[in-house]
Amino acid sequence: MYPTITSCFETESDEAESMLSNIQEFIRKKEPAQTDSEEIKHIKGLIRRGEAKAAARYCGIPEERLHFLDLPFYETGRVKKKPLSQQDIDITVDLLRSVKPHQVYAAGDLSDPHGTHRVCLKAIFEALKECRDDEWTSDCYVWLYRGAWQELGDQRNRDGGSDKPAGTGQKAPGYFQASIPERPTVVSRPR
């Protein structure tokens, strides 16, 4: 049937009760702009992972094909994140070289109030620059999807045909925009 709350949070009942007590105490005393506690960061991460897994299931993507990077720039426990670092880019390069994707999907709503979507997209583009000599990049496209903060217009593939990215198997009118203008400077092979 449905998983229990303790299994969702990967913890035993006594540990969950203790965690709940610690979180309630922390929230009661939390100051404005104070960094979240480790328990709160852990739960927020589990919630985000759960949302991503649910979206993947809906799209027919098996869970074993999901990758959570836990990029250092994001792991602050604050609204304001750290600047993108070479470590963030290296983690992204490692994943890209491991997977050798034909398609990369990234948030295209670059006006998100926290700036994380812009930083994540920059990490992808910087990583792709480092991978540009890898053979797999000659057939790799970056697709930007709509997000909650800024809607993209109704986009069509450049051939004027299908309203879905090749190979998705799902109709996605207006939800994806190929970043083909970025492609020559990001993933093209040197001549």
FILUM-406067 format. One record per residue (C-alpha): residue in three letters; x, y, z; residue number from 0. Coordinates in pm, 1 decimal. Each point is the difference from the previous one (the first is absolute). Layout:
# FILUM-406067
<r><code>ALA</code><X>X</X><Y>Y</Y><Z>Z</Z><pos>NUM</pos></r>
...
# end
This chain:
# FILUM-406067
<r><code>MET</code><X>0.0</X><Y>0.0</Y><Z>0.0</Z><pos>0</pos></r>
<r><code>TYR</code><X>150.1</X><Y>340.2</Y><Z>97.6</Z><pos>1</pos></r>
<r><code>PRO</code><X>340.2</X><Y>38.0</Y><Z>167.6</Z><pos>2</pos></r>
<r><code>THR</code><X>11.4</X><Y>108.4</Y><Z>362.0</Z><pos>3</pos></r>
<r><code>ILE</code><X>134.5</X><Y>342.2</Y><Z>90.3</Z><pos>4</pos></r>
<r><code>THR</code><X>305.7</X><Y>-158.3</Y><Z>160.5</Z><pos>5</pos></r>
<r><code>SER</code><X>82.8</X><Y>-197.5</Y><Z>-316.0</Z><pos>6</pos></r>
<r><code>CYS</code><X>-41.0</X><Y>315.5</Y><Z>-212.1</Z><pos>7</pos></r>
<r><code>PHE</code><X>258.0</X><Y>176.0</Y><Z>213.4</Z><pos>8</pos></r>
<r><code>GLU</code><X>224.4</X><Y>-306.9</Y><Z>18.3</Z><pos>9</pos></r>
<r><code>THR</code><X>-3.6</X><Y>-15.6</Y><Z>378.5</Z><pos>10</pos></r>
<r><code>GLU</code><X>-135.3</X><Y>-205.9</Y><Z>290.3</Z><pos>11</pos></r>
<r><code>SER</code><X>-295.8</X><Y>117.0</Y><Z>208.5</Z><pos>12</pos></r>
<r><code>ASP</code><X>200.7</X><Y>98.2</Y><Z>311.1</Z><pos>13</pos></r>
<r><code>GLU</code><X>251.7</X><Y>185.5</Y><Z>-212.0</Z><pos>14</pos></r>
<r><code>ALA</code><X>-283.5</X><Y>175.0</Y><Z>-187.0</Z><pos>15</pos></r>
<r><code>GLU</code><X>-159.6</X><Y>114.4</Y><Z>327.4</Z><pos>16</pos></r>
<r><code>SER</code><X>333.4</X><Y>134.5</Y><Z>122.0</Z><pos>17</pos></r>
<r><code>MET</code><X>57.2</X><Y>175.0</Y><Z>-332.8</Z><pos>18</pos></r>
<r><code>LEU</code><X>-349.1</X><Y>153.3</Y><Z>11.9</Z><pos>19</pos></r>
<r><code>SER</code><X>63.6</X><Y>130.8</Y><Z>351.7</Z><pos>20</pos></r>
<r><code>ASN</code><X>335.5</X><Y>151.8</Y><Z>-103.7</Z><pos>21</pos></r>
<r><code>ILE</code><X>-154.4</X><Y>162.1</Y><Z>-307.6</Z><pos>22</pos></r>
<r><code>GLN</code><X>-291.3</X><Y>148.0</Y><Z>195.1</Z><pos>23</pos></r>
<r><code>GLU</code><X>240.3</X><Y>145.2</Y><Z>256.5</Z><pos>24</pos></r>
<r><code>PHE</code><X>226.3</X><Y>139.2</Y><Z>-273.0</Z><pos>25</pos></r>
<r><code>ILE</code><X>-292.4</X><Y>163.1</Y><Z>-184.8</Z><pos>26</pos></r>
<r><code>ARG</code><X>-130.6</X><Y>160.0</Y><Z>321.9</Z><pos>27</pos></r>
<r><code>LYS</code><X>340.2</X><Y>164.5</Y><Z>58.4</Z><pos>28</pos></r>
<r><code>LYS</code><X>106.3</X><Y>60.8</Y><Z>-361.3</Z><pos>29</pos></r>
<r><code>GLU</code><X>118.0</X><Y>353.4</Y><Z>-76.9</Z><pos>30</pos></r>
<r><code>PRO</code><X>-61.5</X><Y>172.1</Y><Z>-336.5</Z><pos>31</pos></r>
<r><code>ALA</code><X>255.1</X><Y>-112.0</Y><Z>-261.8</Z><pos>32</pos></r>
<r><code>GLN</code><X>138.1</X><Y>-265.7</Y><Z>235.2</Z><pos>33</pos></r>
<r><code>THR</code><X>133.5</X><Y>-311.1</Y><Z>-173.9</Z><pos>34</pos></r>
<r><code>ASP</code><X>-232.8</X><Y>-300.2</Y><Z>11.4</Z><pos>35</pos></r>
<r><code>SER</code><X>92.8</X><Y>-284.0</Y><Z>232.6</Z><pos>36</pos></r>
<r><code>GLU</code><X>145.1</X><Y>-318.5</Y><Z>-148.8</Z><pos>37</pos></r>
<r><code>GLU</code><X>-331.3</X><Y>-180.7</Y><Z>66.2</Z><pos>38</pos></r>
<r><code>ILE</code><X>-197.3</X><Y>264.3</Y><Z>-190.8</Z><pos>39</pos></r>
<r><code>LYS</code><X>249.8</X><Y>-4.9</Y><Z>-288.6</Z><pos>40</pos></r>
<r><code>HIS</code><X>-28.8</X><Y>-379.9</Y><Z>-7.1</Z><pos>41</pos></r>
<r><code>ILE</code><X>-381.4</X><Y>8.0</Y><Z>-11.3</Z><pos>42</pos></r>
<r><code>LYS</code><X>-5.9</X><Y>273.6</Y><Z>-266.0</Z><pos>43</pos></r>
<r><code>GLY</code><X>235.4</X><Y>-213.0</Y><Z>-208.9</Z><pos>44</pos></r>
<r><code>LEU</code><X>-222.3</X><Y>-305.9</Y><Z>40.0</Z><pos>45</pos></r>
<r><code>ILE</code><X>-303.9</X><Y>205.0</Y><Z>-103.5</Z><pos>46</pos></r>
<r><code>ARG</code><X>177.5</X><Y>130.5</Y><Z>-311.9</Z><pos>47</pos></r>
<r><code>ARG</code><X>117.9</X><Y>-351.1</Y><Z>-86.9</Z><pos>48</pos></r>
<r><code>GLY</code><X>-353.4</X><Y>-131.2</Y><Z>51.3</Z><pos>49</pos></r>
<r><code>GLU</code><X>-139.9</X><Y>265.7</Y><Z>-233.3</Z><pos>50</pos></r>
<r><code>ALA</code><X>263.3</X><Y>-81.3</Y><Z>-264.5</Z><pos>51</pos></r>
<r><code>LYS</code><X>-67.4</X><Y>-373.9</Y><Z>30.2</Z><pos>52</pos></r>
<r><code>ALA</code><X>-375.8</X><Y>55.2</Y><Z>-34.0</Z><pos>53</pos></r>
<r><code>ALA</code><X>50.6</X><Y>216.5</Y><Z>-310.5</Z><pos>54</pos></r>
<r><code>ALA</code><X>231.9</X><Y>-263.2</Y><Z>-149.6</Z><pos>55</pos></r>
<r><code>ARG</code><X>-253.9</X><Y>-277.7</Y><Z>67.1</Z><pos>56</pos></r>
<r><code>TYR</code><X>-267.3</X><Y>210.0</Y><Z>-169.8</Z><pos>57</pos></r>
<r><code>CYS</code><X>225.8</X><Y>36.1</Y><Z>-306.4</Z><pos>58</pos></r>
<r><code>GLY</code><X>84.8</X><Y>-370.7</Y><Z>-0.5</Z><pos>59</pos></r>
<r><code>ILE</code><X>362.7</X><Y>43.7</Y><Z>107.6</Z><pos>60</pos></r>
<r><code>PRO</code><X>126.5</X><Y>-276.5</Y><Z>229.2</Z><pos>61</pos></r>
<r><code>GLU</code><X>140.3</X><Y>112.6</Y><Z>334.9</Z><pos>62</pos></r>
<r><code>GLU</code><X>340.3</X><Y>-159.5</Y><Z>-67.5</Z><pos>63</pos></r>
<r><code>ARG</code><X>49.1</X><Y>252.2</Y><Z>-281.4</Z><pos>64</pos></r>
<r><code>LEU</code><X>-33.9</X><Y>298.4</Y><Z>235.0</Z><pos>65</pos></r>
<r><code>HIS</code><X>311.6</X><Y>173.6</Y><Z>132.0</Z><pos>66</pos></r>
<r><code>PHE</code><X>8.3</X><Y>237.3</Y><Z>297.6</Z><pos>67</pos></r>
<r><code>LEU</code><X>318.4</X><Y>206.0</Y><Z>0.3</Z><pos>68</pos></r>
<r><code>ASP</code><X>-18.1</X><Y>183.1</Y><Z>334.3</Z><pos>69</pos></r>
<r><code>LEU</code><X>211.2</X><Y>279.3</Y><Z>-147.1</Z><pos>70</pos></r>
<r><code>PRO</code><X>199.9</X><Y>186.5</Y><Z>266.3</Z><pos>71</pos></r>
<r><code>PHE</code><X>-122.4</X><Y>345.2</Y><Z>-111.9</Z><pos>72</pos></r>
<r><code>TYR</code><X>-354.4</X><Y>-97.2</Y><Z>99.2</Z><pos>73</pos></r>
<r><code>GLU</code><X>67.2</X><Y>-164.5</Y><Z>334.8</Z><pos>74</pos></r>
<r><code>THR</code><X>-9.5</X><Y>310.1</Y><Z>220.0</Z><pos>75</pos></r>
<r><code>GLY</code><X>-327.8</X><Y>-35.5</Y><Z>189.7</Z><pos>76</pos></r>
<r><code>ARG</code><X>-72.2</X><Y>360.7</Y><Z>-95.7</Z><pos>77</pos></r>
<r><code>VAL</code><X>-194.6</X><Y>172.5</Y><Z>-276.5</Z><pos>78</pos></r>
<r><code>LYS</code><X>323.9</X><Y>157.8</Y><Z>-123.8</Z><pos>79</pos></r>
<r><code>LYS</code><X>226.0</X><Y>-263.2</Y><Z>-149.0</Z><pos>80</pos></r>
<r><code>LYS</code><X>377.4</X><Y>-8.9</Y><Z>-40.9</Z><pos>81</pos></r>
<r><code>PRO</code><X>154.3</X><Y>97.2</Y><Z>-334.3</Z><pos>82</pos></r>
<r><code>LEU</code><X>49.8</X><Y>-275.2</Y><Z>-255.5</Z><pos>83</pos></r>
<r><code>SER</code><X>337.9</X><Y>-165.0</Y><Z>54.2</Z><pos>84</pos></r>
<r><code>GLN</code><X>227.7</X><Y>-224.4</Y><Z>-202.3</Z><pos>85</pos></r>
<r><code>GLN</code><X>-105.9</X><Y>-283.2</Y><Z>232.2</Z><pos>86</pos></r>
<r><code>ASP</code><X>-363.3</X><Y>47.5</Y><Z>-114.6</Z><pos>87</pos></r>
<r><code>ILE</code><X>112.1</X><Y>-7.0</Y><Z>-363.4</Z><pos>88</pos></r>
<r><code>ASP</code><X>221.2</X><Y>-308.3</Y><Z>56.5</Z><pos>89</pos></r>
<r><code>ILE</code><X>-292.0</X><Y>-191.4</Y><Z>154.4</Z><pos>90</pos></r>
<r><code>THR</code><X>-211.3</X><Y>89.8</Y><Z>-303.1</Z><pos>91</pos></r>
<r><code>VAL</code><X>278.8</X><Y>-98.1</Y><Z>-242.6</Z><pos>92</pos></r>
<r><code>ASP</code><X>35.3</X><Y>-337.9</Y><Z>174.5</Z><pos>93</pos></r>
<r><code>LEU</code><X>-372.0</X><Y>-69.6</Y><Z>-35.8</Z><pos>94</pos></r>
<r><code>LEU</code><X>-11.9</X><Y>110.3</Y><Z>-364.3</Z><pos>95</pos></r>
<r><code>ARG</code><X>300.7</X><Y>-215.1</Y><Z>-89.3</Z><pos>96</pos></r>
<r><code>SER</code><X>-150.5</X><Y>-294.8</Y><Z>184.9</Z><pos>97</pos></r>
<r><code>VAL</code><X>-341.4</X><Y>26.0</Y><Z>-168.8</Z><pos>98</pos></r>
<r><code>LYS</code><X>107.0</X><Y>143.2</Y><Z>-340.8</Z><pos>99</pos></r>
<r><code>PRO</code><X>-347.6</X><Y>144.6</Y><Z>-55.9</Z><pos>100</pos></r>
<r><code>HIS</code><X>-160.7</X><Y>84.0</Y><Z>-332.3</Z><pos>101</pos></r>
<r><code>GLN</code><X>-238.1</X><Y>237.9</Y><Z>174.2</Z><pos>102</pos></r>
<r><code>VAL</code><X>43.1</X><Y>214.0</Y><Z>312.3</Z><pos>103</pos></r>
<r><code>TYR</code><X>-306.6</X><Y>164.9</Y><Z>154.9</Z><pos>104</pos></r>
<r><code>ALA</code><X>42.1</X><Y>310.2</Y><Z>213.2</Z><pos>105</pos></r>
<r><code>ALA</code><X>-224.8</X><Y>265.0</Y><Z>152.7</Z><pos>106</pos></r>
<r><code>GLY</code><X>-46.7</X><Y>281.4</Y><Z>-247.8</Z><pos>107</pos></r>
<r><code>ASP</code><X>-164.1</X><Y>242.0</Y><Z>242.1</Z><pos>108</pos></r>
<r><code>LEU</code><X>311.6</X><Y>202.6</Y><Z>69.4</Z><pos>109</pos></r>
<r><code>SER</code><X>-190.3</X><Y>262.5</Y><Z>198.3</Z><pos>110</pos></r>
<r><code>ASP</code><X>-58.8</X><Y>-223.9</Y><Z>299.1</Z><pos>111</pos></r>
<r><code>PRO</code><X>20.7</X><Y>218.0</Y><Z>311.0</Z><pos>112</pos></r>
<r><code>HIS</code><X>283.8</X><Y>-197.5</Y><Z>157.3</Z><pos>113</pos></r>
<r><code>GLY</code><X>218.1</X><Y>-20.7</Y><Z>-311.8</Z><pos>114</pos></r>
<r><code>THR</code><X>59.7</X><Y>-373.7</Y><Z>35.3</Z><pos>115</pos></r>
<r><code>HIS</code><X>-133.9</X><Y>-89.7</Y><Z>-344.8</Z><pos>116</pos></r>
<r><code>ARG</code><X>240.5</X><Y>244.7</Y><Z>-163.7</Z><pos>117</pos></r>
<r><code>VAL</code><X>293.8</X><Y>-139.4</Y><Z>200.6</Z><pos>118</pos></r>
<r><code>CYS</code><X>-94.5</X><Y>-359.9</Y><Z>-83.6</Z><pos>119</pos></r>
<r><code>LEU</code><X>-24.0</X><Y>84.4</Y><Z>-369.8</Z><pos>120</pos></r>
<r><code>LYS</code><X>339.1</X><Y>171.7</Y><Z>17.8</Z><pos>121</pos></r>
<r><code>ALA</code><X>143.9</X><Y>-316.4</Y><Z>161.1</Z><pos>122</pos></r>
<r><code>ILE</code><X>-138.5</X><Y>-207.6</Y><Z>-288.0</Z><pos>123</pos></r>
<r><code>PHE</code><X>136.3</X><Y>234.2</Y><Z>-267.6</Z><pos>124</pos></r>
<r><code>GLU</code><X>342.4</X><Y>26.1</Y><Z>168.8</Z><pos>125</pos></r>
<r><code>ALA</code><X>13.5</X><Y>-379.1</Y><Z>34.9</Z><pos>126</pos></r>
<r><code>LEU</code><X>-94.8</X><Y>-42.6</Y><Z>-365.7</Z><pos>127</pos></r>
<r><code>LYS</code><X>279.8</X><Y>237.9</Y><Z>-97.8</Z><pos>128</pos></r>
<r><code>GLU</code><X>245.0</X><Y>-225.4</Y><Z>184.6</Z><pos>129</pos></r>
<r><code>CYS</code><X>-147.3</X><Y>-303.1</Y><Z>-179.6</Z><pos>130</pos></r>
<r><code>ARG</code><X>-11.4</X><Y>158.9</Y><Z>-346.4</Z><pos>131</pos></r>
<r><code>ASP</code><X>272.6</X><Y>-228.3</Y><Z>-138.5</Z><pos>132</pos></r>
<r><code>ASP</code><X>-180.9</X><Y>-314.3</Y><Z>118.8</Z><pos>133</pos></r>
<r><code>GLU</code><X>-155.5</X><Y>-183.1</Y><Z>-295.3</Z><pos>134</pos></r>
<r><code>TRP</code><X>-345.6</X><Y>-27.7</Y><Z>160.9</Z><pos>135</pos></r>
<r><code>THR</code><X>-45.3</X><Y>380.9</Y><Z>5.1</Z><pos>136</pos></r>
<r><code>SER</code><X>-39.2</X><Y>12.5</Y><Z>-378.3</Z><pos>137</pos></r>
<r><code>ASP</code><X>-348.3</X><Y>-145.7</Y><Z>51.9</Z><pos>138</pos></r>
<r><code>CYS</code><X>-94.9</X><Y>167.3</Y><Z>329.0</Z><pos>139</pos></r>
<r><code>TYR</code><X>-269.0</X><Y>267.2</Y><Z>27.5</Z><pos>140</pos></r>
<r><code>VAL</code><X>-103.1</X><Y>212.3</Y><Z>296.6</Z><pos>141</pos></r>
<r><code>TRP</code><X>-374.3</X><Y>51.0</Y><Z>41.7</Z><pos>142</pos></r>
<r><code>LEU</code><X>-137.9</X><Y>270.4</Y><Z>226.7</Z><pos>143</pos></r>
<r><code>TYR</code><X>-333.4</X><Y>-68.5</Y><Z>164.3</Z><pos>144</pos></r>
<r><code>ARG</code><X>-258.7</X><Y>232.9</Y><Z>145.3</Z><pos>145</pos></r>
<r><code>GLY</code><X>3.5</X><Y>60.4</Y><Z>368.8</Z><pos>146</pos></r>
<r><code>ALA</code><X>-213.6</X><Y>169.7</Y><Z>257.2</Z><pos>147</pos></r>
<r><code>TRP</code><X>163.8</X><Y>340.8</Y><Z>-24.7</Z><pos>148</pos></r>
<r><code>GLN</code><X>1.6</X><Y>88.7</Y><Z>-369.7</Z><pos>149</pos></r>
<r><code>GLU</code><X>-192.1</X><Y>-169.3</Y><Z>-275.8</Z><pos>150</pos></r>
<r><code>LEU</code><X>158.7</X><Y>-58.2</Y><Z>-338.7</Z><pos>151</pos></r>
<r><code>GLY</code><X>-211.5</X><Y>68.2</Y><Z>-306.2</Z><pos>152</pos></r>
<r><code>ASP</code><X>-140.5</X><Y>-279.0</Y><Z>-214.6</Z><pos>153</pos></r>
<r><code>GLN</code><X>313.5</X><Y>-137.2</Y><Z>-164.1</Z><pos>154</pos></r>
<r><code>ARG</code><X>31.9</X><Y>-240.2</Y><Z>-288.8</Z><pos>155</pos></r>
<r><code>ASN</code><X>298.2</X><Y>-195.6</Y><Z>-122.9</Z><pos>156</pos></r>
<r><code>ARG</code><X>186.6</X><Y>186.5</Y><Z>-272.8</Z><pos>157</pos></r>
<r><code>ASP</code><X>-135.2</X><Y>-234.2</Y><Z>-268.0</Z><pos>158</pos></r>
<r><code>GLY</code><X>-349.3</X><Y>133.5</Y><Z>76.5</Z><pos>159</pos></r>
<r><code>GLY</code><X>-122.4</X><Y>-352.8</Y><Z>65.0</Z><pos>160</pos></r>
<r><code>SER</code><X>-46.3</X><Y>-180.8</Y><Z>325.1</Z><pos>161</pos></r>
<r><code>ASP</code><X>-70.6</X><Y>195.4</Y><Z>315.9</Z><pos>162</pos></r>
<r><code>LYS</code><X>206.5</X><Y>-239.3</Y><Z>212.6</Z><pos>163</pos></r>
<r><code>PRO</code><X>373.1</X><Y>-60.2</Y><Z>27.0</Z><pos>164</pos></r>
<r><code>ALA</code><X>108.9</X><Y>-309.8</Y><Z>-190.7</Z><pos>165</pos></r>
<r><code>GLY</code><X>0.8</X><Y>-314.2</Y><Z>210.4</Z><pos>166</pos></r>
<r><code>THR</code><X>-217.8</X><Y>124.9</Y><Z>284.5</Z><pos>167</pos></r>
<r><code>GLY</code><X>-302.6</X><Y>-211.4</Y><Z>-91.4</Z><pos>168</pos></r>
<r><code>GLN</code><X>-221.7</X><Y>261.4</Y><Z>166.1</Z><pos>169</pos></r>
<r><code>LYS</code><X>-187.8</X><Y>289.8</Y><Z>-157.1</Z><pos>170</pos></r>
<r><code>ALA</code><X>133.6</X><Y>319.5</Y><Z>152.8</Z><pos>171</pos></r>
<r><code>PRO</code><X>-142.3</X><Y>302.3</Y><Z>-181.6</Z><pos>172</pos></r>
<r><code>GLY</code><X>184.0</X><Y>314.4</Y><Z>98.1</Z><pos>173</pos></r>
<r><code>TYR</code><X>180.1</X><Y>-162.1</Y><Z>289.5</Z><pos>174</pos></r>
<r><code>PHE</code><X>338.7</X><Y>-47.9</Y><Z>-160.7</Z><pos>175</pos></r>
<r><code>GLN</code><X>220.4</X><Y>241.0</Y><Z>-186.0</Z><pos>176</pos></r>
<r><code>ALA</code><X>312.3</X><Y>-118.9</Y><Z>-174.1</Z><pos>177</pos></r>
<r><code>SER</code><X>298.8</X><Y>210.9</Y><Z>84.7</Z><pos>178</pos></r>
<r><code>ILE</code><X>143.1</X><Y>-41.9</Y><Z>-348.4</Z><pos>179</pos></r>
<r><code>PRO</code><X>140.2</X><Y>357.5</Y><Z>-7.4</Z><pos>180</pos></r>
<r><code>GLU</code><X>220.3</X><Y>-96.4</Y><Z>296.7</Z><pos>181</pos></r>
<r><code>ARG</code><X>114.0</X><Y>-322.8</Y><Z>-164.3</Z><pos>182</pos></r>
<r><code>PRO</code><X>280.4</X><Y>133.1</Y><Z>-224.1</Z><pos>183</pos></r>
<r><code>THR</code><X>176.5</X><Y>170.1</Y><Z>290.2</Z><pos>184</pos></r>
<r><code>VAL</code><X>-76.1</X><Y>-263.9</Y><Z>260.0</Z><pos>185</pos></r>
<r><code>VAL</code><X>17.5</X><Y>-347.0</Y><Z>-143.4</Z><pos>186</pos></r>
<r><code>SER</code><X>130.7</X><Y>27.4</Y><Z>-354.5</Z><pos>187</pos></r>
<r><code>ARG</code><X>318.9</X><Y>-176.7</Y><Z>-84.5</Z><pos>188</pos></r>
<r><code>PRO</code><X>304.5</X><Y>215.8</Y><Z>-78.2</Z><pos>189</pos></r>
<r><code>ARG</code><X>74.3</X><Y>38.0</Y><Z>-370.7</Z><pos>190</pos></r>
# end
